[in-house]
């Protein structure tokens, strides 16, 4: 079951283009911002482009703990991830992850010296996956009330990564 949950978690994440990334600032406060989700590596690492001299990179350099939230209200799929972030300046990895969508944020192109990647090595994840559409949601809710089991509304799984 754990392997199925892990596969489902990554499947949900890959379908969601934007993640909300939370980092810890130097004064200990939390800072959350939207980040464009890149395709995860085969080993499960998550990737995001950023400015090498920006606040995201600075926060992670001083405290690598990261939380990510993925939300797709249309399909009722949600994922929360916690893990360790690191700033990566590897040009080969930047070339590998580069795509047309990133150009909007880095108009100088992929050779811009201020480009970096944030690699998140996830250690825990949680997913929520509920039936899409009003009729499916109502039917699942009624079924859970009749059976007395709120877990019947949809899937929820905690996954160690």
N, C-alpha and C positions, 0 to 999 in steps of 0.2 A: 504493500500500500504506500509506503514512504516514497518509493521510486515513481509511482503513478502521481502522487501529490506533487513531487518535485517537477515532473514533466508538465503537469497542469499549470503550476505556478509560472514556469518559464514561458509556456505557451501564452498565458494571459499577459505577461509582461511584454512579450515581443509584439503583441497587437496594439499596445498603447504607446503612442508617439512621444508623449510628454510625461516625465516623472517630476514629482515635487521632491527636491533634495534638501534635507536639513543637515546643517553643519553647526559646529559649536564655535562661536566667536571667541576672541582673546579674553573678553570679560566674562565668559561663561554663558552668555545668552545664546539662544537658538536663532538661527537665521535659515529661513526656508525660501526657496526660489524654484521656478520651473526650469527644467533642463531637458534638452532633446535626447531621447533615448536612442542609443545605437545598438546594433545587434550584439547580444552577448557572445562571448567566446564559448567554444565547446566545453571548457572546464567550468563555465558558469560565471566568470567575471563579467561585470557590467561596466559599460563605457559611456562617457559623456565628454563632449568638447567644452573647453573653457579657455579663458585668457590666463596665460602663465602668471601675469602680475595682478590678477583679479582677486576679489575677496574669497571666492570659493577655494582657489588654490592656496591662498594664505591660511584660511581656516583649517583646511585639511593638513597642511604642513605642520601646524601647531597642535592640532588635535584630530587624529584620523577617524574618529567615530562618525559614521554617517547613517542617516535614516532616509529611506526612499518610500514615497507613496505613489502608486499607480492607480488611476481611476478611469473606468469606462462606464459611465452611467447608461449608455445606450444598450450595452449588453449585460449590465449589472455584474461586471467583473472588477474586482478590487484586489490589490496586492500591497503588502507592507514588507519592507526589507530592512534589516539592520546589518551593518558590516563595517569593514575597515577600508577607508579610501586612501589613495595615494596619487600623487601628481606624476604623470608620465610624459616625458618630452621626446620619446623615441620616434624619430622621423618615419621609420618603417611602419610603426603601428599607426601613426597619424595618416600615412598614405593608405593603409589598409582600411581604416575606418572612414576616410573622407568620402563625402557624397555631396550632391548638388544642394541639398537642404542646408548644409553647413556653410556654404558660400555666402548666404545672406548675413551670417554673423561675422564672417571673416572675409571681407571683400578683397583683401590682398592675396587671397588664395592659400593653398595648403602650405606654402613656403613661408608664410608669415612667421617671423621669429617669436611672436607672442602667443602662438597656439600651443596648447597643452591638452592632454587628456586626463580625465579623472577616471581612475580604475577603482571600482568598488568590488572588493572580495567579500561576498555576502556570507554571513554565518547563520542567520535565521531569516525565515520568511513566513508570512501568513497570507492565505488567500481566502477570498469570499467570492463565490460564484453562484448567482441566483438566476432563476429563469428569466429570460428577457420577455418583455411585453406585458401589458396589463393583464390579459386573460391568464397567461401562464403564472404570473405572480399571484393573482387572486386564487387560482386553483391550488397552488402550492401552500398558500397561507391557510386556506380552508382545510386542506389535507392535514396540515400540522396541527390545527385546532382540534380536528376530529380525533386524530391519533394522539394528541397531547404531547407531541414531540416537536419543539421549534426547530430542531436540526433538519426536519424534512422540508423546510422552506428552500434550502439550497445547500451548497457545499461550503464548508469551512475547514481548513486544514492548517496546522502549524508544521513547518518543515525545517529541519536542521540542515543547513547547507554547508 
